[in-house]
Amino acid sequence: MIEVPEGVRAVARSLGDVPAYVYDLPALDRHAAAVRAVTEGVELHYAVKANPDAEILRTLAPHLDGLEVSSGGEFAHATAVLPDLPVSFGGPGKIEAELALAPSAYRWHVESPAELRRLTGPAEVLLRVNLGVPVAGAALAMGGGATPFGMDGEGVAECLRLLATGPGAEGPAAHRPAPHGAGVHDPGRRGPVRLRGVHAHLASGLAAPALLELAEAVLAYGRGLGLAEFNLGGGMAVDYADPDARFDWAEYGRGLRDLARPGETLRIEPGRAMTAYCGWYLTRVIDVKRVHGERFAVLSGGTHHLRTPVTKGHDQPFAVLGGATKTAGTVEIPQIAPTTLVGRLCTPKDVFARRVPAALEPGDVVAFAMAGAYAWNISHHDFLMHPKPSFHYLG
């Protein structure tokens, strides 16, 4: 049974035909504070790609050491909303306009030797490594084999040669641990391209023990290069099939502290696991019908607003809230039956959940939980040109 906050229910009671997102900011603040408390000693940077909403960023800010972005647009947005937080820049395929942002970035995640050649500096860089280590059980694999992300040993070796011999560059012999905290961000900094450490985001959707195994492999690799700064990425598991199952942040934080050595900087970049639980997507039932014996509930929203379930291939968890026009005793209570919840797009892939037990009728509001990450911001908003959802903030 999914517990729906009263503030979300209040928005649902006034919901018309246009769907709505509701972000529970006090719940997000409590969650971020709890994560921060058990990861002391580890730098905590938020992956903006998970949800760049300005109110989300402001709520997270007191608990963060910095932000991670993957485009020039994200960089401009993040620095406008939170100008005092350090911002690291990652992602493959950086264009020239983005490379020009390197002097303003706290850390620059280099994806390839070619990118490093194009980076004229000044910049404080981490080499993104793609280690050949097992990532079994991951929801998404960005490393562990041939992917477009990061570099294998050959690419790293080439970058080290470039850093050692390039004009104005500083190679491994010049490594010094980076200072900690928000005060290190200096957009006016000028200097050479400096190698600070390694970055590795090898997989997503893993439990704490599996992530700690990957962290140990990354640390061993970076130490072998004589480095002392390690960005271990994100990848903390979020279970849409069981909203009450949460990533074990305490075990992860404790494990990272046990792995760290004096003088080293360890950094993590959670995204989905930070904000998924604070978001709700509300949409009204337009029609309920049977087609070839199967029951479908057609909703006023669709995957153009909430693309997460069709992208990840899961059933989005939800609760059914009574429609605003219902009066007790005047309508027949619908029977619980296997129902596929769909949107109103002209594609059979516009599906939120398949054959799930539900009692639905036109006018009901469906409150989809865990809609605070990779939801609105990854959806194909303009397909069929339906109205955009409204946005509401609790707290």
PAVEX-919375 format. One record per residue (C-alpha): residue in one letter; x negated, y negated, z; residue number from 1. Coordinates in pm, whole numbers. Layout:
<bamis>
res->A	x->X	y->Y	z->Z	n->NUM
...
</bamis>
This chain:
<bamis>
res->M	x->0	y->0	z->0	n->1
res->I	x->-154	y->-329	z->-111	n->2
res->E	x->-114	y->-613	z->136	n->3
res->V	x->-22	y->-935	z->-43	n->4
res->P	x->-107	y->-1259	z->145	n->5
res->E	x->187	y->-1481	z->227	n->6
res->G	x->36	y->-1763	z->21	n->7
res->V	x->37	y->-1539	z->-285	n->8
res->R	x->398	y->-1442	z->-214	n->9
res->A	x->490	y->-1811	z->-192	n->10
res->V	x->350	y->-1874	z->-540	n->11
res->A	x->533	y->-1564	z->-665	n->12
res->R	x->867	y->-1693	z->-535	n->13
res->S	x->836	y->-2001	z->-752	n->14
res->L	x->686	y->-1827	z->-1055	n->15
res->G	x->857	y->-1895	z->-1386	n->16
res->D	x->781	y->-1724	z->-1716	n->17
res->V	x->422	y->-1849	z->-1726	n->18
res->P	x->183	y->-1625	z->-1526	n->19
res->A	x->-44	y->-1757	z->-1255	n->20
res->Y	x->-379	y->-1689	z->-1094	n->21
res->V	x->-407	y->-1732	z->-719	n->22
res->Y	x->-745	y->-1750	z->-545	n->23
res->D	x->-753	y->-1686	z->-170	n->24
res->L	x->-1041	y->-1915	z->-73	n->25
res->P	x->-1034	y->-1847	z->304	n->26
res->A	x->-1060	y->-1472	z->232	n->27
res->L	x->-1350	y->-1538	z->-5	n->28
res->D	x->-1525	y->-1752	z->257	n->29
res->R	x->-1491	y->-1477	z->519	n->30
res->H	x->-1622	y->-1212	z->279	n->31
res->A	x->-1920	y->-1423	z->169	n->32
res->A	x->-2006	y->-1505	z->531	n->33
res->A	x->-1998	y->-1134	z->618	n->34
res->V	x->-2225	y->-1049	z->324	n->35
res->R	x->-2467	y->-1325	z->421	n->36
res->A	x->-2479	y->-1206	z->781	n->37
res->V	x->-2595	y->-854	z->690	n->38
res->T	x->-2839	y->-956	z->416	n->39
res->E	x->-3052	y->-1199	z->617	n->40
res->G	x->-3410	y->-1195	z->495	n->41
res->V	x->-3295	y->-1142	z->135	n->42
res->E	x->-3222	y->-1432	z->-101	n->43
res->L	x->-2858	y->-1431	z->-213	n->44
res->H	x->-2784	y->-1576	z->-557	n->45
res->Y	x->-2434	y->-1557	z->-708	n->46
res->A	x->-2394	y->-1439	z->-1069	n->47
res->V	x->-2179	y->-1720	z->-1209	n->48
res->K	x->-2062	y->-1504	z->-1501	n->49
res->A	x->-1837	y->-1309	z->-1262	n->50
res->N	x->-1615	y->-1613	z->-1204	n->51
res->P	x->-1732	y->-1971	z->-1270	n->52
res->D	x->-1423	y->-2139	z->-1123	n->53
res->A	x->-1538	y->-2459	z->-953	n->54
res->E	x->-1345	y->-2394	z->-631	n->55
res->I	x->-1488	y->-2042	z->-614	n->56
res->L	x->-1839	y->-2186	z->-647	n->57
res->R	x->-1781	y->-2448	z->-380	n->58
res->T	x->-1644	y->-2189	z->-139	n->59
res->L	x->-1944	y->-1962	z->-191	n->60
res->A	x->-2206	y->-2239	z->-175	n->61
res->P	x->-2266	y->-2249	z->204	n->62
res->H	x->-2356	y->-1880	z->200	n->63
res->L	x->-2590	y->-1883	z->-101	n->64
res->D	x->-2957	y->-1946	z->-171	n->65
res->G	x->-2889	y->-2010	z->-539	n->66
res->L	x->-2699	y->-1928	z->-857	n->67
res->E	x->-2772	y->-1716	z->-1164	n->68
res->V	x->-2648	y->-1821	z->-1508	n->69
res->S	x->-2678	y->-1670	z->-1853	n->70
res->S	x->-2604	y->-1953	z->-2095	n->71
res->G	x->-2650	y->-2322	z->-2145	n->72
res->G	x->-2279	y->-2372	z->-2083	n->73
res->E	x->-2295	y->-2193	z->-1749	n->74
res->F	x->-2606	y->-2390	z->-1657	n->75
res->A	x->-2435	y->-2724	z->-1728	n->76
res->H	x->-2124	y->-2619	z->-1538	n->77
res->A	x->-2306	y->-2476	z->-1236	n->78
res->T	x->-2540	y->-2772	z->-1196	n->79
res->A	x->-2250	y->-3017	z->-1229	n->80
res->V	x->-2044	y->-2841	z->-959	n->81
res->L	x->-2334	y->-2759	z->-723	n->82
res->P	x->-2626	y->-2987	z->-813	n->83
res->D	x->-2822	y->-2905	z->-498	n->84
res->L	x->-2844	y->-2526	z->-543	n->85
res->P	x->-3134	y->-2362	z->-731	n->86
res->V	x->-3026	y->-2209	z->-1060	n->87
res->S	x->-3199	y->-1915	z->-1230	n->88
res->F	x->-3146	y->-1864	z->-1603	n->89
res->G	x->-3120	y->-1516	z->-1753	n->90
res->G	x->-2963	y->-1328	z->-2040	n->91
res->P	x->-3083	y->-1204	z->-2380	n->92
res->G	x->-3091	y->-1411	z->-2697	n->93
res->K	x->-3162	y->-1756	z->-2559	n->94
res->I	x->-3144	y->-2026	z->-2826	n->95
res->E	x->-3376	y->-2325	z->-2856	n->96
res->A	x->-3142	y->-2564	z->-2674	n->97
res->E	x->-3137	y->-2321	z->-2382	n->98
res->L	x->-3513	y->-2271	z->-2380	n->99
res->A	x->-3542	y->-2646	z->-2342	n->100
res->L	x->-3368	y->-2612	z->-2003	n->101
res->A	x->-3658	y->-2412	z->-1858	n->102
res->P	x->-3817	y->-2707	z->-1670	n->103
res->S	x->-3488	y->-2760	z->-1484	n->104
res->A	x->-3442	y->-2396	z->-1386	n->105
res->Y	x->-3562	y->-2258	z->-1054	n->106
res->R	x->-3655	y->-1929	z->-1222	n->107
res->W	x->-3654	y->-1828	z->-1588	n->108
res->H	x->-3590	y->-1459	z->-1666	n->109
res->V	x->-3796	y->-1368	z->-1973	n->110
res->E	x->-3636	y->-1095	z->-2185	n->111
res->S	x->-3907	y->-1029	z->-2445	n->112
res->P	x->-4255	y->-1126	z->-2564	n->113
res->A	x->-4095	y->-1324	z->-2847	n->114
res->E	x->-3894	y->-1527	z->-2598	n->115
res->L	x->-4207	y->-1596	z->-2397	n->116
res->R	x->-4384	y->-1721	z->-2712	n->117
res->R	x->-4095	y->-1960	z->-2777	n->118
res->L	x->-4102	y->-2085	z->-2419	n->119
res->T	x->-4330	y->-2387	z->-2420	n->120
res->G	x->-4280	y->-2458	z->-2050	n->121
res->P	x->-4312	y->-2577	z->-1794	n->122
res->A	x->-4137	y->-2280	z->-1637	n->123
res->E	x->-4147	y->-2047	z->-1338	n->124
res->V	x->-4082	y->-1707	z->-1492	n->125
res->L	x->-3982	y->-1356	z->-1393	n->126
res->L	x->-4028	y->-1077	z->-1645	n->127
res->R	x->-3710	y->-876	z->-1687	n->128
res->V	x->-3807	y->-509	z->-1679	n->129
res->N	x->-3614	y->-211	z->-1811	n->130
res->L	x->-3754	y->85	z->-1622	n->131
res->G	x->-3709	y->439	z->-1748	n->132
res->V	x->-3541	y->558	z->-1430	n->133
res->P	x->-3214	y->754	z->-1391	n->134
res->V	x->-2897	y->544	z->-1356	n->135
res->A	x->-2648	y->833	z->-1339	n->136
res->G	x->-2306	y->740	z->-1208	n->137
res->A	x->-2329	y->376	z->-1310	n->138
res->A	x->-2020	y->202	z->-1446	n->139
res->L	x->-2250	y->11	z->-1683	n->140
res->A	x->-2615	y->82	z->-1764	n->141
res->M	x->-2834	y->-213	z->-1861	n->142
res->G	x->-3158	y->-22	z->-1804	n->143
res->G	x->-3293	y->328	z->-1766	n->144
res->G	x->-3338	y->364	z->-2141	n->145
res->A	x->-3297	y->193	z->-2476	n->146
res->T	x->-3073	y->-111	z->-2425	n->147
res->P	x->-3098	y->-475	z->-2544	n->148
res->F	x->-3180	y->-590	z->-2191	n->149
res->G	x->-3529	y->-650	z->-2058	n->150
res->M	x->-3858	y->-489	z->-2157	n->151
res->D	x->-4027	y->-154	z->-2131	n->152
res->G	x->-4390	y->-118	z->-2022	n->153
res->E	x->-4523	y->-211	z->-2364	n->154
res->G	x->-4325	y->-536	z->-2373	n->155
res->V	x->-4430	y->-625	z->-2020	n->156
res->A	x->-4797	y->-559	z->-2105	n->157
res->E	x->-4771	y->-792	z->-2405	n->158
res->C	x->-4617	y->-1064	z->-2187	n->159
res->L	x->-4898	y->-1028	z->-1935	n->160
res->R	x->-5154	y->-1075	z->-2213	n->161
res->L	x->-4972	y->-1385	z->-2335	n->162
res->L	x->-4953	y->-1526	z->-1983	n->163
res->A	x->-5322	y->-1465	z->-1926	n->164
res->T	x->-5437	y->-1622	z->-2252	n->165
res->G	x->-5167	y->-1867	z->-2363	n->166
res->P	x->-5226	y->-2244	z->-2348	n->167
res->G	x->-5145	y->-2378	z->-2005	n->168
res->A	x->-5022	y->-2041	z->-1883	n->169
res->E	x->-5107	y->-1880	z->-1553	n->170
res->G	x->-5143	y->-1504	z->-1536	n->171
res->P	x->-5115	y->-1255	z->-1251	n->172
res->A	x->-5423	y->-1386	z->-1072	n->173
res->A	x->-5240	y->-1711	z->-1002	n->174
res->H	x->-4940	y->-1553	z->-828	n->175
res->R	x->-4825	y->-1712	z->-509	n->176
res->P	x->-4504	y->-1630	z->-317	n->177
res->A	x->-4228	y->-1877	z->-399	n->178
res->P	x->-4094	y->-2095	z->-119	n->179
res->H	x->-3752	y->-1997	z->17	n->180
res->G	x->-3429	y->-2191	z->23	n->181
res->A	x->-3247	y->-2469	z->-153	n->182
res->G	x->-3526	y->-2722	z->-110	n->183
res->V	x->-3745	y->-2560	z->-377	n->184
res->H	x->-3528	y->-2683	z->-664	n->185
res->D	x->-3702	y->-2972	z->-839	n->186
res->P	x->-3556	y->-3058	z->-1183	n->187
res->G	x->-3843	y->-3300	z->-1242	n->188
res->R	x->-4114	y->-3037	z->-1195	n->189
res->R	x->-4390	y->-3036	z->-1458	n->190
res->G	x->-4658	y->-2774	z->-1505	n->191
res->P	x->-4755	y->-2460	z->-1696	n->192
res->V	x->-4567	y->-2136	z->-1746	n->193
res->R	x->-4621	y->-1949	z->-1421	n->194
res->L	x->-4550	y->-1581	z->-1365	n->195
res->R	x->-4373	y->-1540	z->-1030	n->196
res->G	x->-4246	y->-1183	z->-1037	n->197
res->V	x->-4008	y->-937	z->-1200	n->198
res->H	x->-3633	y->-923	z->-1254	n->199
res->A	x->-3437	y->-601	z->-1294	n->200
res->H	x->-3064	y->-548	z->-1329	n->201
res->L	x->-3057	y->-183	z->-1432	n->202
res->A	x->-2699	y->-75	z->-1364	n->203
res->S	x->-2361	y->-178	z->-1225	n->204
res->G	x->-2103	y->5	z->-1017	n->205
res->L	x->-2337	y->183	z->-778	n->206
res->A	x->-2310	y->253	z->-405	n->207
res->A	x->-2572	y->124	z->-163	n->208
res->P	x->-2793	y->438	z->-155	n->209
res->A	x->-2822	y->449	z->-535	n->210
res->L	x->-2898	y->76	z->-555	n->211
res->L	x->-3166	y->114	z->-290	n->212
res->E	x->-3330	y->390	z->-494	n->213
res->L	x->-3344	y->156	z->-793	n->214
res->A	x->-3479	y->-124	z->-573	n->215
res->E	x->-3758	y->102	z->-451	n->216
res->A	x->-3855	y->182	z->-812	n->217
res->V	x->-3856	y->-187	z->-910	n->218
res->L	x->-4065	y->-283	z->-608	n->219
res->A	x->-4320	y->-11	z->-681	n->220
res->Y	x->-4346	y->-127	z->-1041	n->221
res->G	x->-4386	y->-495	z->-955	n->222
res->R	x->-4637	y->-425	z->-681	n->223
res->G	x->-4839	y->-232	z->-933	n->224
res->L	x->-4868	y->-555	z->-1129	n->225
res->G	x->-4982	y->-743	z->-820	n->226
res->L	x->-4653	y->-935	z->-784	n->227
res->A	x->-4465	y->-1034	z->-471	n->228
res->E	x->-4131	y->-1174	z->-597	n->229
res->F	x->-3851	y->-939	z->-697	n->230
res->N	x->-3505	y->-1015	z->-829	n->231
res->L	x->-3313	y->-687	z->-796	n->232
res->G	x->-2999	y->-802	z->-974	n->233
res->G	x->-2645	y->-706	z->-878	n->234
res->G	x->-2450	y->-390	z->-956	n->235
res->M	x->-2266	y->-336	z->-626	n->236
res->A	x->-1975	y->-96	z->-673	n->237
res->V	x->-1616	y->-224	z->-686	n->238
res->D	x->-1355	y->55	z->-684	n->239
res->Y	x->-1035	y->-50	z->-862	n->240
res->A	x->-879	y->288	z->-784	n->241
res->D	x->-919	y->226	z->-411	n->242
res->P	x->-899	y->-144	z->-319	n->243
res->D	x->-979	y->-63	z->45	n->244
res->A	x->-1311	y->102	z->-43	n->245
res->R	x->-1584	y->-160	z->-17	n->246
res->F	x->-1953	y->-163	z->-94	n->247
res->D	x->-2162	y->-104	z->219	n->248
res->W	x->-2337	y->-438	z->244	n->249
res->A	x->-2479	y->-361	z->588	n->250
res->E	x->-2653	y->-46	z->466	n->251
res->Y	x->-2783	y->-226	z->159	n->252
res->G	x->-2918	y->-525	z->353	n->253
res->R	x->-3081	y->-303	z->610	n->254
res->G	x->-3236	y->-87	z->339	n->255
res->L	x->-3380	y->-388	z->155	n->256
res->R	x->-3537	y->-523	z->472	n->257
res->D	x->-3694	y->-183	z->532	n->258
res->L	x->-3838	y->-180	z->179	n->259
res->A	x->-3980	y->-534	z->191	n->260
res->R	x->-4341	y->-606	z->281	n->261
res->P	x->-4473	y->-921	z->452	n->262
res->G	x->-4511	y->-1210	z->209	n->263
res->E	x->-4266	y->-1069	z->-45	n->264
res->T	x->-3948	y->-1237	z->-171	n->265
res->L	x->-3652	y->-1010	z->-243	n->266
res->R	x->-3351	y->-1157	z->-421	n->267
res->I	x->-3013	y->-1011	z->-521	n->268
res->E	x->-2749	y->-1142	z->-764	n->269
res->P	x->-2403	y->-1006	z->-677	n->270
res->G	x->-2108	y->-1120	z->-885	n->271
res->R	x->-1805	y->-892	z->-906	n->272
res->A	x->-1851	y->-759	z->-552	n->273
res->M	x->-1845	y->-1115	z->-416	n->274
res->T	x->-1527	y->-1250	z->-577	n->275
res->A	x->-1313	y->-963	z->-711	n->276
res->Y	x->-1108	y->-926	z->-395	n->277
res->C	x->-1006	y->-1291	z->-357	n->278
res->G	x->-813	y->-1313	z->-686	n->279
res->W	x->-452	y->-1230	z->-773	n->280
res->Y	x->-278	y->-1241	z->-1112	n->281
res->L	x->99	y->-1289	z->-1100	n->282
res->T	x->325	y->-1210	z->-1394	n->283
res->R	x->697	y->-1145	z->-1434	n->284
res->V	x->870	y->-837	z->-1578	n->285
res->I	x->1051	y->-927	z->-1901	n->286
res->D	x->1183	y->-588	z->-2006	n->287
res->V	x->1190	y->-225	z->-1894	n->288
res->K	x->1253	y->38	z->-2160	n->289
res->R	x->1201	y->400	z->-2258	n->290
res->V	x->1029	y->499	z->-2581	n->291
res->H	x->1005	y->868	z->-2669	n->292
res->G	x->1073	y->956	z->-2310	n->293
res->E	x->810	y->724	z->-2159	n->294
res->R	x->894	y->424	z->-1942	n->295
res->F	x->734	y->87	z->-2017	n->296
res->A	x->750	y->-240	z->-1825	n->297
res->V	x->676	y->-538	z->-2050	n->298
res->L	x->527	y->-833	z->-1862	n->299
res->S	x->514	y->-1205	z->-1941	n->300
res->G	x->135	y->-1197	z->-1919	n->301
res->G	x->-117	y->-973	z->-2086	n->302
res->T	x->-478	y->-878	z->-2130	n->303
res->H	x->-536	y->-1217	z->-2293	n->304
res->H	x->-520	y->-1338	z->-1932	n->305
res->L	x->-655	y->-1032	z->-1749	n->306
res->R	x->-874	y->-821	z->-1973	n->307
res->T	x->-1044	y->-630	z->-1691	n->308
res->P	x->-838	y->-307	z->-1693	n->309
res->V	x->-855	y->-248	z->-2067	n->310
res->T	x->-1225	y->-336	z->-2073	n->311
res->K	x->-1316	y->-98	z->-1791	n->312
res->G	x->-1051	y->164	z->-1868	n->313
res->H	x->-885	y->165	z->-1527	n->314
res->D	x->-540	y->98	z->-1383	n->315
res->Q	x->-537	y->-246	z->-1224	n->316
res->P	x->-405	y->-217	z->-866	n->317
res->F	x->-81	y->-405	z->-805	n->318
res->A	x->214	y->-468	z->-578	n->319
res->V	x->571	y->-531	z->-690	n->320
res->L	x->740	y->-840	z->-549	n->321
res->G	x->1113	y->-895	z->-582	n->322
res->G	x->1233	y->-1138	z->-843	n->323
res->A	x->1337	y->-1489	z->-739	n->324
res->T	x->1698	y->-1436	z->-862	n->325
res->K	x->1770	y->-1113	z->-672	n->326
res->T	x->2034	y->-1112	z->-401	n->327
res->A	x->2042	y->-823	z->-156	n->328
res->G	x->2334	y->-590	z->-209	n->329
res->T	x->2425	y->-717	z->-557	n->330
res->V	x->2182	y->-513	z->-766	n->331
res->E	x->2104	y->-146	z->-794	n->332
res->I	x->1762	y->-61	z->-653	n->333
res->P	x->1551	y->83	z->-938	n->334
res->Q	x->1408	y->430	z->-895	n->335
res->I	x->1035	y->492	z->-866	n->336
res->A	x->918	y->653	z->-1189	n->337
res->P	x->596	y->684	z->-1390	n->338
res->T	x->565	y->353	z->-1572	n->339
res->T	x->311	y->198	z->-1807	n->340
res->L	x->268	y->-174	z->-1742	n->341
res->V	x->196	y->-365	z->-2063	n->342
res->G	x->171	y->-723	z->-2180	n->343
res->R	x->342	y->-882	z->-2478	n->344
res->L	x->53	y->-889	z->-2723	n->345
res->C	x->84	y->-721	z->-3062	n->346
res->T	x->-165	y->-447	z->-2982	n->347
res->P	x->-131	y->-107	z->-2810	n->348
res->K	x->-440	y->-195	z->-2605	n->349
res->D	x->-251	y->-460	z->-2408	n->350
res->V	x->-221	y->-234	z->-2103	n->351
res->F	x->-265	y->-305	z->-1731	n->352
res->A	x->-190	y->42	z->-1592	n->353
res->R	x->-74	y->373	z->-1740	n->354
res->R	x->196	y->604	z->-1603	n->355
res->V	x->175	y->477	z->-1247	n->356
res->P	x->463	y->527	z->-1003	n->357
res->A	x->662	y->204	z->-984	n->358
res->A	x->1014	y->74	z->-933	n->359
res->L	x->1052	y->-220	z->-1171	n->360
res->E	x->1327	y->-420	z->-1333	n->361
res->P	x->1342	y->-748	z->-1527	n->362
res->G	x->1277	y->-1046	z->-1301	n->363
res->D	x->1037	y->-869	z->-1068	n->364
res->V	x->697	y->-1026	z->-1013	n->365
res->V	x->392	y->-800	z->-1035	n->366
res->A	x->95	y->-914	z->-827	n->367
res->F	x->-225	y->-763	z->-966	n->368
res->A	x->-496	y->-746	z->-701	n->369
res->M	x->-875	y->-760	z->-744	n->370
res->A	x->-846	y->-1025	z->-1014	n->371
res->G	x->-1117	y->-1256	z->-886	n->372
res->A	x->-1402	y->-1144	z->-1113	n->373
res->Y	x->-1443	y->-1078	z->-1486	n->374
res->A	x->-1075	y->-1148	z->-1533	n->375
res->W	x->-956	y->-1480	z->-1678	n->376
res->N	x->-1306	y->-1585	z->-1786	n->377
res->I	x->-1368	y->-1276	z->-2005	n->378
res->S	x->-1022	y->-1262	z->-2162	n->379
res->H	x->-930	y->-1348	z->-2522	n->380
res->H	x->-724	y->-1652	z->-2426	n->381
res->D	x->-606	y->-1767	z->-2768	n->382
res->F	x->-481	y->-1441	z->-2917	n->383
res->L	x->-115	y->-1508	z->-3016	n->384
res->M	x->-147	y->-1854	z->-2858	n->385
res->H	x->68	y->-1776	z->-2554	n->386
res->P	x->67	y->-2031	z->-2269	n->387
res->K	x->-232	y->-2032	z->-2037	n->388
res->P	x->-169	y->-1929	z->-1676	n->389
res->S	x->-151	y->-2182	z->-1395	n->390
res->F	x->-411	y->-2174	z->-1118	n->391
res->H	x->-342	y->-2197	z->-746	n->392
res->Y	x->-577	y->-2203	z->-447	n->393
res->L	x->-496	y->-2088	z->-97	n->394
res->G	x->-665	y->-2276	z->183	n->395
</bamis>
